Amino acid sequence: MGARLIKRVVELAIGLAAVAMLIVTVRGAALLFTGTSSPAVWPVTTDSPAVEALPGTASISWSHGSLAVADQPWVQWSDLIAQCITLGLAIWALLFLRRLLVRFAHGEFLLAENVTSLRRIGAVLLASCAVSLVGAFLLQPLLLGQIDSPGTMVLHPSLSWGVPGKTNIWLDYEVPIGTALLAGLALLFAEALKSGIAYREDSEGVL
């Protein structure tokens, strides 16, 4: 894969992230100028799934769904801001990746600039994880605080224990483990390149 093709592939990813940010910005503008908002929606899961029998011995168990709460502009604004920050960090990381891959394509591996780029990519990805985690754990109590649960049902944030004898429903959240792993790999690769540069300098000094 040539340097030009590598640049185009990464630029396509940057463009897709920019389009996603534009969509989020348009949603924010609509919320600002219209003064009305659609319900705040969050995926949920339960330990008491609804079961629907099918002909014969089969059945379907519904354990996942969505919680929708009307008139929650602050929740929506917080969610939009978190999405913008996450997308902005993704674009930033992709820009560093573009420069790094172009240098690799030209055979420029053991350079201090590559170590710096990898460290910045790792730091940006870790920041993206932090934004996702902080956003989720700030928004969940804010959303649940607007709901009066019926006596037979208990709504929980993602990290909490179920209440025996009740229908427990948790706000579902996917921890960004993949992003954290990519950040760790970028930082490890940066240290490997740093060691390679140091080894090359020592070898050249001996010669």
N, C-alpha and C positions, 0 to 999 in steps of 0.2 A: 504494500500500500504506500503510494507516494505521499510526499509532504502536502501537495495540493489537495489530494483526496482527503487526507486526515483533517486538514483545515476546514474543508467543506462539511465533513461529517459533524465536527464539533460546532461549527457555525450553525448547522441545522438544529442541533440541540439547544444552542443559545437562542435561536429564533423561536423555537417552540416554547421555551421558558418565558421569553419576552411576550409572546402572544398570550400565554396564561396570565402574566402580570397585567397585561392590558385588559383582559376580561375581568380580573379582580378589580382593577381601577374603575372600569365602567360600572360594575356592581356598586362600588362605593359612591360613585357620582350619582347613580340612580337613587341610592338610599339618602344621599344628602339633599338632592333637589326636589324629590317627590315627597319627602317627609314620611313616607310609608315604607314598611318593610315586610318581606315575606317571613313566615315563621322560622325561628331558629331551629335547626334540625341536627340531631346527634344520633349516631347508631347506638343501639342498645342490645344487650343479651340478657337472658333470664335462666334461672335454674328450674323454672316450672314451665316448660314449653307446652304450647297448645298442640294437641294431637288430633289429626284428622284421619279417620279410617278410610281406606280405599277398598274397592271390591276384593274379595278373597282375604288373604292374611296380611296384606300390606297396609302401611300407614305412613303419614307424613308428620314429622315433628317440627314445629316452628319455634325456634329458640332465639332467632335474631329479628330485629325490627328497627324502627326509628322512633325517636321521641321528638315531637314537634311542639314548640312553645311559641305562641303568638305574642306580638308586641314586645320584642326583646332587641331593640336597636343597639344597645350597648354590647350585648353578646355578639351581634353580627359585626359591629365595628371592630371589636377585639379580634374576632376571627379573621376579618379582612386584613387587618394590620399584620397579624401573625403570618398570613399567607403571603403578603407583599414582602415581608422581611425574609421569609424562607426562600421565595423565588429570587429575590435580589441576591441572597447569598449563593444560591445555585448558579446564577449567571456569573457571579464573581469567580466561583470555583472553576467554572467551565472556561473562563478567559485565561486563568492560570494554566489549566490543562491544555488549552490550545497552544500556548507558547511552548509548554514543556514537550508535547508530542511533536511539534514541528522541529524542535532541536534534536529530539531522538531520531526523527526521520532523516535528518542531515548527518547522523552519526555522532552527534555531540552529546555523549553520555556523562562522562565524569567532569561535570562543571559545577561550580558553586551556585550558579544561577538555578540549576535543576534542583539542588538541595533546598534552596529558598522557596522555589515554586511548590515543591512537594509539601514542605512545612506549612505554607500558606493554604494549600488545598486542604490539608488535614485540619488546620485550625478553623477554616471556614465551615467544613463539614461538621466539626464538633459544635460550632456556634449554632448551626442549623438544628442539630439535635437538641441543644439547650433551649432554643426558641420553641421548638415543638413541645418539649416536656413542660416548660414553664407556662406556655399558652394553654395546654390542656388542663393543667392542675389549677390554673386561675379561673378558666372558663367554667369548668365543671361545677364547682360550688356556687358560682354566680347563676348558672342555669338552674341547678337544683333548688336554690333558694327561692325561686319563683313558683314552685310547684307544691301544692298540698296533696300528699299521697293519701289514698284511701286506706282504711284501717287494715285491709288484708294485703296491702302491697307496700313494699319499701324500695325507694329509689336510692341507689348508691353511686358514689364516684367510682372510678375504675379500680382503685386500690382500697378495698374494704372487705369486711367479712359479712357473710349472709346472716340474716336473722332467722332462727328456727321457727317453723310454723307459719312463715309468711311467704308471699310471692316476691322473691328478690329480683330486682332488675338493676343491672349495672350499666353505666355509660361505657361504651366500648371504645378502646383506644389502642392503636397499634404502636408500640414503642419502636422508635426508628433504629432498630438494631443493625439493619443493613447499612445505613448511613454511618453509624458509629464504627462498624467494622471497616468500611472503606476509609474512614478517617485514620483508623489505626494502621491500616496497610500503607497509606500514604506517608505517615510519619515513620514507620519502620523502613520503608523504601528510602526515605530521605537519609536515615541514619546509615543504611547500607551504602548509599552513594557517597556519603561523607567519609566512611571508612575506606571506600575504594579510592577516593581522591587522596586521602592521607597516605595510603599504601603506594600509590603511583608516585607521589612526591618523595616518599622515602626511597623508593627504588631509583628514581632519577638522581637523588642526592648521592646514593652509593656509586652509581655509574659516573 
